[in-house]
């Protein structure tokens, strides 16, 4: 089985993802050819180059907005040098070979400003919600130079370098129309729209409005469209059986936006990555952007840190900032044992504590409360502690989204002064639920699937208990009736699987 694995030890952004997938082997000309199918091809160019981060060679991708001519409401049209702020998912700093200097920062900027260096002096300010600021400083006095070196390749999508600039910022409906009107294949269209919807839902929740009412720069920004549609093109090109990811580094600290200082990770990133294993603090800056987060949340089948595989190829997508660790996204093309696709792999946490000085009756109360707060399992083990003290070890299995709730219950509602926590990996059969009709009523049956076939089943206890009480019959009789139905309907061959 062929799989793609994202190693997000330094986070992920839209441009880093493109760089990593190109470095892995996606054909550059194919990507450019497919992006040319978008109706906004005259609004951007794509720069691809080979570079290094802390000695690691990889691919750096920049989406460059093309030189603009502005039509102003005063009725005059003129060419100008300007400082132009655009939302995007990453930050870079390099000199474009055509004499343009591009400085990109990880600042979140919600303003859209133009400073004109000619006889007309005015400032435009419009507020939009987006991810990062791009400062494009165009130096028209410099000679238009096209010198290249052996480590750098510039691939430009589209031919025109100028066009009329519009202050329109596309919403989700407009993005979907843009994708649907293109000649991209149906799979690329679906992936692209799914990723955009993921971001739009997060932004809508953060800003407290319906998805259809969200008008914000991030979804409508040209560079974000290229990052997301480009990701869909690359993933469709690779055509892997599964996509997996490591725990995702989010970064830490604060960034400035129009509303003031906001924490890292950005609110939209946090919203997108609910229930995804994450890490904070390895990088003292923004490591994962909303676009990078949405690509993972939409496309990844499982987040696992422990997996057995054979590496076929490795790719590196380069970021721009310099961290204490390499600012790169690493991806692996893997060969995984074919049998692995028939299992579910999940990363969970176990939290546990030893109790030797609390009324045992309270443990039952604690157990019920833990399940109410989302614990996947709670079990108790009798142990002998120091000085021969008899005690109970309470162990709780939970996913990452409920760790804080479980911690609070164990710390505040038991007599313990501390708890232990560690990550565990679960490997499970694929499963489904099937309701069967018995003479006592319907009972749900949990099925364990392997290679598409049911190899085990489990009659749900709570349903059997309820029917037993309602009909005043032994619960074992309810179980036997359910087993007969399972065997008769061919859910499983009981004789060959017992």
VEXDREN-2710 file (C-alpha; in Angstrom, 1 decimal):
% VEXDREN-2710
k/r/px/py/pz
1/UNK/0.0/0.0/0.0
2/UNK/1.3/3.4/-1.0
3/UNK/1.0/6.2/1.6
4/UNK/1.9/9.8/2.1
5/UNK/3.2/10.8/5.6
6/UNK/3.4/14.4/6.8
7/UNK/6.2/14.9/9.4
8/UNK/5.0/18.3/10.9
9/UNK/7.8/18.7/13.5
10/UNK/8.1/22.4/12.5
11/UNK/4.4/22.9/11.4
12/UNK/2.9/23.3/8.0
13/UNK/1.7/26.2/5.7
14/UNK/0.3/26.2/2.2
15/UNK/3.5/27.1/0.5
16/UNK/5.6/24.7/2.5
17/UNK/3.1/21.9/1.5
18/UNK/3.5/22.8/-2.2
19/UNK/7.3/22.8/-1.8
20/UNK/7.4/19.5/0.0
21/UNK/5.1/17.7/-2.6
22/UNK/7.1/19.1/-5.5
23/UNK/10.3/18.0/-3.8
24/UNK/8.8/14.6/-3.3
25/UNK/8.4/14.2/-7.1
26/UNK/5.2/15.9/-8.3
27/UNK/6.0/17.2/-11.8
28/UNK/6.5/20.9/-11.8
29/UNK/5.3/21.4/-15.3
30/UNK/2.2/19.4/-14.6
31/UNK/1.4/21.6/-11.6
32/UNK/1.9/24.8/-13.7
33/UNK/-0.2/23.4/-16.5
34/UNK/-3.1/22.6/-14.1
35/UNK/-2.9/25.9/-12.3
36/UNK/-3.2/27.6/-15.7
37/UNK/-6.7/26.2/-15.9
38/UNK/-7.8/28.7/-13.2
39/UNK/-9.5/31.9/-14.4
40/UNK/-7.2/33.9/-12.2
41/UNK/-4.0/32.9/-14.0
42/UNK/-3.2/36.5/-14.9
43/UNK/-3.2/37.6/-11.3
44/UNK/-0.1/35.6/-10.0
45/UNK/3.1/33.9/-10.9
46/UNK/4.7/30.9/-9.2
47/UNK/8.3/30.9/-8.2
48/UNK/10.0/27.6/-7.5
49/UNK/13.6/27.3/-6.3
50/UNK/15.9/24.9/-4.6
51/UNK/17.3/26.2/-1.4
52/UNK/18.6/25.2/2.0
53/UNK/17.5/25.5/5.6
54/UNK/20.1/24.7/8.3
55/UNK/21.9/22.5/5.8
56/UNK/18.7/20.7/4.6
57/UNK/18.1/21.0/0.8
58/UNK/14.5/21.4/-0.2
59/UNK/12.1/23.3/-2.4
60/UNK/10.9/26.8/-1.8
61/UNK/7.6/27.9/-3.4
62/UNK/6.4/31.5/-3.5
63/UNK/3.1/32.7/-5.0
64/UNK/3.8/36.2/-6.3
65/UNK/1.0/38.7/-7.1
66/UNK/1.7/40.3/-10.4
67/UNK/2.5/44.0/-10.9
68/UNK/-0.7/46.1/-10.7
69/UNK/-2.1/49.1/-12.3
70/UNK/-4.8/50.8/-10.2
71/UNK/-7.9/52.6/-11.4
72/UNK/-8.8/55.1/-8.7
73/UNK/-12.2/56.6/-8.1
74/UNK/-10.8/60.1/-8.8
75/UNK/-10.7/59.2/-12.4
76/UNK/-7.0/59.0/-13.0
77/UNK/-5.0/55.9/-13.8
78/UNK/-1.3/55.8/-13.0
79/UNK/1.6/53.5/-12.4
80/UNK/3.1/53.7/-8.9
81/UNK/5.5/52.1/-6.5
82/UNK/3.6/50.9/-3.4
83/UNK/3.7/49.0/-0.2
84/UNK/1.0/46.4/-0.6
85/UNK/-0.3/44.2/2.1
86/UNK/-1.7/40.8/1.2
87/UNK/-2.9/37.9/3.4
88/UNK/-1.0/34.6/3.1
89/UNK/0.1/31.5/5.0
90/UNK/3.9/32.0/5.3
91/UNK/6.7/34.4/5.4
92/UNK/9.6/34.7/3.1
93/UNK/12.4/37.0/2.3
94/UNK/14.1/36.9/-1.1
95/UNK/14.8/39.1/-4.1
96/UNK/12.9/38.4/-7.2
97/UNK/15.1/38.2/-10.3
98/UNK/13.0/40.8/-12.0
99/UNK/14.1/43.6/-9.7
100/UNK/11.3/43.3/-7.1
101/UNK/12.1/42.9/-3.5
102/UNK/9.5/40.8/-1.5
103/UNK/9.6/40.9/2.2
104/UNK/7.2/38.6/4.0
105/UNK/6.5/38.5/7.7
106/UNK/4.6/36.2/10.0
107/UNK/2.6/39.3/11.2
108/UNK/-1.2/38.9/10.9
109/UNK/-2.4/42.0/9.2
110/UNK/-6.0/42.8/8.6
111/UNK/-5.5/46.1/6.9
112/UNK/-4.9/46.7/3.2
113/UNK/-2.6/49.6/2.7
114/UNK/-1.0/51.3/-0.3
115/UNK/1.6/54.0/0.0
116/UNK/2.1/55.7/-3.4
117/UNK/5.4/57.2/-4.3
118/UNK/4.3/59.7/-7.0
119/UNK/2.6/63.1/-7.2
120/UNK/-0.6/61.7/-5.9
121/UNK/-0.4/61.0/-2.2
122/UNK/-3.3/59.0/-0.6
123/UNK/-3.8/56.0/1.5
124/UNK/-6.4/53.2/1.1
125/UNK/-7.4/51.3/4.2
126/UNK/-9.8/48.3/4.1
127/UNK/-10.2/45.7/6.7
128/UNK/-10.2/42.0/6.0
129/UNK/-9.7/38.8/7.9
130/UNK/-6.6/36.9/6.7
131/UNK/-3.5/35.1/7.8
132/UNK/-0.2/36.8/7.1
133/UNK/1.2/40.0/5.6
134/UNK/3.1/40.3/2.4
135/UNK/5.1/43.5/1.8
136/UNK/5.7/43.8/-2.0
137/UNK/8.2/46.6/-2.6
138/UNK/8.4/47.1/-6.4
139/UNK/11.5/48.9/-7.5
140/UNK/10.8/50.0/-11.1
141/UNK/14.1/51.9/-11.4
142/UNK/16.1/48.8/-11.3
143/UNK/17.0/47.0/-14.5
144/UNK/14.8/44.0/-15.3
145/UNK/17.3/41.3/-14.7
146/UNK/16.8/37.6/-15.5
147/UNK/20.0/36.1/-14.1
148/UNK/19.7/32.6/-12.6
149/UNK/22.0/30.2/-10.9
150/UNK/22.1/26.5/-10.8
151/UNK/20.2/26.2/-7.6
152/UNK/17.3/28.3/-8.5
153/UNK/14.4/27.8/-11.0
154/UNK/11.6/30.3/-11.6
155/UNK/8.5/28.8/-13.0
156/UNK/5.9/31.5/-14.0
157/UNK/2.2/30.7/-14.4
158/UNK/0.6/33.0/-17.0
159/UNK/2.1/35.6/-19.3
160/UNK/0.8/39.1/-18.4
161/UNK/2.6/41.1/-15.8
162/UNK/0.1/43.8/-15.4
163/UNK/-3.7/44.0/-14.9
164/UNK/-6.4/46.2/-13.4
165/UNK/-6.5/45.7/-9.7
166/UNK/-9.8/45.1/-8.0
167/UNK/-10.5/45.5/-4.3
168/UNK/-13.0/42.6/-4.4
169/UNK/-12.2/39.8/-2.0
170/UNK/-13.8/36.5/-2.9
171/UNK/-16.1/34.7/-0.5
172/UNK/-16.7/30.9/-0.4
173/UNK/-19.4/31.0/-3.0
174/UNK/-17.2/32.9/-5.4
175/UNK/-14.3/30.5/-4.8
176/UNK/-16.5/27.5/-5.5
177/UNK/-17.7/29.1/-8.8
178/UNK/-14.1/29.8/-9.8
179/UNK/-13.2/26.2/-9.2
180/UNK/-16.3/24.7/-10.9
181/UNK/-15.7/26.9/-14.0
182/UNK/-12.1/25.6/-14.4
183/UNK/-11.1/22.6/-16.5
184/UNK/-9.6/20.9/-13.4
185/UNK/-10.6/17.3/-13.0
186/UNK/-13.5/16.4/-10.6
187/UNK/-11.2/15.0/-7.8
188/UNK/-9.1/18.2/-7.7
189/UNK/-12.3/20.3/-7.6
190/UNK/-13.7/18.3/-4.7
191/UNK/-10.5/18.4/-2.7
192/UNK/-10.1/22.1/-3.3
193/UNK/-13.6/22.9/-2.2
194/UNK/-13.5/20.7/0.8
195/UNK/-10.3/22.5/2.1
196/UNK/-11.9/25.9/1.5
197/UNK/-15.0/24.8/3.3
198/UNK/-12.9/23.7/6.3
199/UNK/-11.3/27.1/6.5
200/UNK/-14.6/29.0/6.0
201/UNK/-16.4/27.0/8.8
202/UNK/-13.5/27.9/11.2
203/UNK/-13.5/31.5/10.3
204/UNK/-17.3/31.7/10.6
205/UNK/-17.2/30.3/14.1
206/UNK/-14.3/32.5/15.1
207/UNK/-16.2/35.6/13.9
208/UNK/-19.6/34.5/15.0
209/UNK/-21.5/34.5/11.7
210/UNK/-22.9/32.0/9.2
211/UNK/-20.5/30.5/6.7
212/UNK/-22.4/32.1/3.7
213/UNK/-21.9/35.5/5.3
214/UNK/-18.2/35.3/5.7
215/UNK/-16.4/37.7/3.5
216/UNK/-12.7/37.6/4.4
217/UNK/-9.4/38.1/2.7
218/UNK/-8.0/34.7/3.5
219/UNK/-10.4/32.5/1.5
220/UNK/-10.5/35.1/-1.3
221/UNK/-6.8/35.8/-1.5
222/UNK/-5.1/34.7/-4.8
223/UNK/-2.1/33.2/-3.0
224/UNK/-4.4/31.1/-0.8
225/UNK/-6.3/29.9/-3.9
226/UNK/-3.1/28.8/-5.5
227/UNK/-1.8/27.1/-2.3
228/UNK/-5.0/25.2/-1.8
229/UNK/-5.8/24.3/-5.4
230/UNK/-2.1/23.5/-5.9
231/UNK/-2.3/21.1/-2.9
232/UNK/-5.3/19.4/-4.5
233/UNK/-3.5/19.0/-7.8
234/UNK/-0.4/17.6/-6.2
235/UNK/-2.3/15.1/-4.0
236/UNK/-4.3/14.0/-7.0
237/UNK/-1.1/13.5/-8.9
238/UNK/0.4/11.3/-6.2
239/UNK/-2.7/9.2/-5.9
240/UNK/-1.7/7.5/-2.7
241/UNK/-3.9/4.9/-0.8
242/UNK/-3.7/6.7/2.5
243/UNK/-2.5/10.0/3.9
244/UNK/-1.0/10.1/7.5
245/UNK/0.5/12.7/9.7
246/UNK/2.5/13.1/12.8
247/UNK/1.6/15.3/15.7
248/UNK/1.4/18.9/14.4
249/UNK/3.6/21.6/15.8
250/UNK/1.7/24.9/16.2
251/UNK/4.3/27.2/17.5
252/UNK/3.9/29.8/20.3
253/UNK/4.0/33.5/21.2
254/UNK/2.0/36.3/19.8
255/UNK/1.5/38.1/16.5
256/UNK/0.1/41.5/15.7
257/UNK/-3.0/42.0/13.6
258/UNK/-5.5/44.9/13.1
259/UNK/-7.2/43.9/16.4
260/UNK/-4.0/44.0/18.4
261/UNK/-1.9/41.2/19.6
262/UNK/-3.3/37.7/19.2
263/UNK/-1.9/34.4/20.4
264/UNK/-0.2/31.7/18.4
265/UNK/-1.7/29.5/17.1
266/UNK/-4.3/31.8/15.4
267/UNK/-7.9/31.3/16.4
268/UNK/-8.9/29.8/13.0
269/UNK/-6.0/27.3/13.3
270/UNK/-7.1/26.2/16.7
271/UNK/-10.7/25.8/15.5
272/UNK/-9.6/23.7/12.5
273/UNK/-7.4/21.4/14.5
274/UNK/-9.9/20.3/17.1
275/UNK/-9.3/16.7/18.1
276/UNK/-6.0/16.6/16.1
277/UNK/-2.9/15.7/18.1
278/UNK/-0.8/18.9/18.4
279/UNK/2.2/20.3/20.1
280/UNK/2.9/23.9/21.2
281/UNK/6.2/25.6/22.0
282/UNK/8.8/23.9/19.9
283/UNK/8.9/27.0/17.7
284/UNK/8.6/30.5/19.2
285/UNK/6.6/31.8/16.2
286/UNK/3.7/30.7/14.1
287/UNK/4.5/27.3/12.8
288/UNK/1.1/26.1/11.4
289/UNK/-1.2/28.4/9.5
290/UNK/-5.0/28.0/8.9
291/UNK/-4.4/26.8/5.3
292/UNK/-1.8/24.2/6.4
293/UNK/-4.1/23.1/9.2
294/UNK/-7.1/22.8/6.8
295/UNK/-5.1/20.7/4.3
296/UNK/-4.2/18.2/7.1
297/UNK/-7.7/18.2/8.6
298/UNK/-9.4/17.6/5.3
299/UNK/-7.0/15.0/3.8
300/UNK/-5.3/13.1/6.6
301/UNK/-6.8/9.6/7.4
302/UNK/-5.0/9.2/10.7
303/UNK/-2.6/11.1/13.0
304/UNK/0.1/8.7/14.2
305/UNK/3.6/9.1/15.6
306/UNK/4.4/5.4/15.7
307/UNK/4.2/3.5/12.5
308/UNK/6.1/0.8/10.7
309/UNK/6.9/1.6/7.1
310/UNK/9.5/1.5/4.3
311/UNK/10.5/4.9/3.0
312/UNK/10.4/5.1/-0.8
313/UNK/11.1/8.8/-1.2
314/UNK/11.5/12.0/1.0
315/UNK/10.6/15.6/0.2
316/UNK/11.3/18.9/2.0
317/UNK/9.3/22.0/1.7
318/UNK/11.1/25.1/3.0
319/UNK/9.7/27.9/5.1
320/UNK/11.3/31.3/5.4
321/UNK/11.9/32.2/9.0
322/UNK/14.9/30.7/10.8
323/UNK/14.0/28.8/14.0
324/UNK/16.1/26.9/16.5
325/UNK/15.1/23.8/14.5
326/UNK/15.0/23.5/10.7
327/UNK/11.9/25.4/9.4
328/UNK/10.9/22.7/6.9
329/UNK/8.0/20.4/6.3
330/UNK/9.1/16.8/5.6
331/UNK/7.0/14.4/3.7
332/UNK/7.6/10.7/3.1
333/UNK/6.3/8.5/0.3
334/UNK/5.9/5.1/2.0
335/UNK/5.2/1.5/1.3
336/UNK/3.1/0.1/4.1
337/UNK/2.2/-3.6/4.6
338/UNK/-1.0/-4.0/2.6
339/UNK/-2.7/-5.5/5.7
340/UNK/-2.3/-2.2/7.6
341/UNK/-5.2/-0.6/5.7
342/UNK/-7.6/-3.0/7.3
343/UNK/-6.9/-1.6/10.7
344/UNK/-7.5/1.8/12.4
345/UNK/-4.5/3.4/14.2
346/UNK/-5.1/6.1/16.7
347/UNK/-3.0/8.0/19.2
348/UNK/-4.6/8.4/22.6
349/UNK/-3.6/9.3/26.1
350/UNK/-3.6/7.3/29.3
351/UNK/-3.9/9.2/32.6
352/UNK/-3.6/7.4/35.9
353/UNK/-3.2/7.9/39.6
354/UNK/-2.9/5.7/42.7
355/UNK/-5.5/6.1/45.4
356/UNK/-4.9/4.7/48.9
357/UNK/-6.7/7.2/51.2
358/UNK/-10.1/7.8/49.7
359/UNK/-13.5/6.3/50.4
360/UNK/-13.9/3.5/47.7
361/UNK/-17.5/4.5/47.2
362/UNK/-16.3/7.7/45.6
363/UNK/-14.4/5.9/42.9
364/UNK/-17.6/4.7/41.3
365/UNK/-18.8/8.3/41.2
366/UNK/-15.5/9.4/39.6
367/UNK/-15.8/6.7/37.0
368/UNK/-19.2/7.8/35.9
369/UNK/-18.1/11.4/35.7
370/UNK/-15.1/10.5/33.6
371/UNK/-17.3/8.8/31.1
372/UNK/-19.6/11.8/31.0
373/UNK/-16.6/14.0/30.1
374/UNK/-15.6/11.8/27.1
375/UNK/-13.3/9.2/28.6
376/UNK/-13.0/6.2/26.2
377/UNK/-12.4/3.8/29.0
378/UNK/-11.8/3.7/32.7
379/UNK/-10.4/0.7/34.6
380/UNK/-9.3/0.1/38.1
381/UNK/-6.4/-2.1/39.2
382/UNK/-5.8/-3.3/42.8
383/UNK/-2.2/-2.6/43.8
384/UNK/0.0/-2.7/46.9
385/UNK/1.9/0.5/47.5
386/UNK/4.8/1.3/49.8
387/UNK/4.5/0.3/53.5
388/UNK/2.1/-2.5/52.4
389/UNK/-0.8/-0.1/51.7
390/UNK/-3.6/-1.5/49.6
391/UNK/-4.6/0.9/46.9
392/UNK/-6.5/1.3/43.6
393/UNK/-4.8/2.5/40.4
394/UNK/-7.3/4.4/38.3
395/UNK/-6.5/4.4/34.6
396/UNK/-8.3/6.6/32.0
397/UNK/-8.0/6.2/28.3
398/UNK/-9.0/9.4/26.4
399/UNK/-8.3/11.2/23.1
400/UNK/-6.4/14.5/23.0
401/UNK/-9.5/16.7/23.0
402/UNK/-10.6/15.5/26.4
403/UNK/-7.2/15.3/28.2
404/UNK/-7.8/18.6/30.1
405/UNK/-11.2/17.5/31.3
406/UNK/-9.9/14.2/32.6
407/UNK/-7.0/15.8/34.3
408/UNK/-9.3/18.2/36.2
409/UNK/-11.6/15.5/37.4
410/UNK/-8.7/13.3/38.7
411/UNK/-6.9/16.2/40.3
412/UNK/-9.9/18.0/41.9
413/UNK/-12.3/15.2/42.7
414/UNK/-10.0/12.5/44.1
415/UNK/-7.5/12.6/47.0
416/UNK/-4.5/12.4/44.7
417/UNK/-1.8/15.1/44.7
418/UNK/-0.7/14.3/41.1
419/UNK/-1.3/12.1/38.0
420/UNK/0.8/10.4/35.3
421/UNK/0.1/10.9/31.6
422/UNK/1.5/9.3/28.5
423/UNK/0.6/8.8/24.9
424/UNK/-0.4/5.4/23.6
425/UNK/-1.1/4.0/20.2
426/UNK/-4.3/2.0/19.5
427/UNK/-4.6/-0.5/16.7
428/UNK/-8.2/-1.6/16.0
429/UNK/-10.3/-3.4/13.5
430/UNK/-12.5/-1.3/11.3
431/UNK/-16.0/-1.4/12.8
432/UNK/-19.6/-0.8/12.2
433/UNK/-23.0/-1.0/14.0
434/UNK/-25.9/-3.1/12.7
435/UNK/-29.3/-3.2/14.4
436/UNK/-30.9/-6.7/14.5
437/UNK/-34.6/-7.3/15.2
438/UNK/-35.3/-9.9/17.9
439/UNK/-38.6/-11.0/19.5
440/UNK/-37.7/-8.7/22.4
441/UNK/-36.9/-5.7/20.3
442/UNK/-34.1/-4.1/18.3
443/UNK/-30.5/-4.6/19.6
444/UNK/-27.4/-2.9/18.1
445/UNK/-24.5/-5.2/17.4
446/UNK/-21.0/-4.0/17.0
447/UNK/-19.1/-5.6/14.1
448/UNK/-15.4/-6.0/13.7
449/UNK/-14.4/-5.9/10.0
450/UNK/-11.3/-7.3/8.4
451/UNK/-10.8/-7.1/4.6
452/UNK/-14.4/-6.1/4.3
453/UNK/-15.7/-9.2/6.2
454/UNK/-17.2/-9.5/9.7
455/UNK/-14.9/-11.6/11.8
456/UNK/-16.2/-10.7/15.3
457/UNK/-19.3/-9.2/16.7
458/UNK/-20.4/-7.9/20.1
459/UNK/-24.0/-7.5/21.3
460/UNK/-24.4/-4.2/23.1
461/UNK/-24.8/-4.8/26.8
462/UNK/-26.9/-1.7/27.7
463/UNK/-29.5/-2.6/25.0
464/UNK/-29.6/-6.2/26.1
465/UNK/-30.0/-5.1/29.8
466/UNK/-32.9/-2.7/28.9
467/UNK/-34.8/-5.4/27.0
468/UNK/-34.2/-7.9/29.8
469/UNK/-35.8/-5.6/32.3
470/UNK/-38.7/-4.6/30.0
471/UNK/-39.6/-8.2/29.3
472/UNK/-38.7/-9.6/32.7
473/UNK/-36.4/-12.3/31.2
474/UNK/-32.8/-13.3/32.1
475/UNK/-30.3/-11.2/30.2
476/UNK/-28.6/-14.4/29.0
477/UNK/-31.8/-15.3/27.1
478/UNK/-31.7/-11.9/25.3
479/UNK/-28.1/-12.6/24.3
480/UNK/-29.0/-16.1/23.0
481/UNK/-31.8/-14.7/20.9
482/UNK/-29.6/-12.1/19.5
483/UNK/-26.9/-14.6/18.6
484/UNK/-29.4/-16.8/16.8
485/UNK/-30.5/-13.8/14.7
486/UNK/-26.8/-13.0/13.9
487/UNK/-26.2/-16.5/12.8
488/UNK/-29.4/-16.8/10.8
489/UNK/-28.8/-13.6/8.9
490/UNK/-25.2/-14.6/8.0
491/UNK/-23.6/-11.7/9.9
492/UNK/-20.9/-14.1/10.9
493/UNK/-20.3/-17.9/10.8
494/UNK/-20.3/-18.6/14.5
495/UNK/-19.0/-22.2/14.2
496/UNK/-15.8/-21.2/12.4
497/UNK/-15.1/-18.1/14.5
498/UNK/-15.6/-19.3/18.0
END
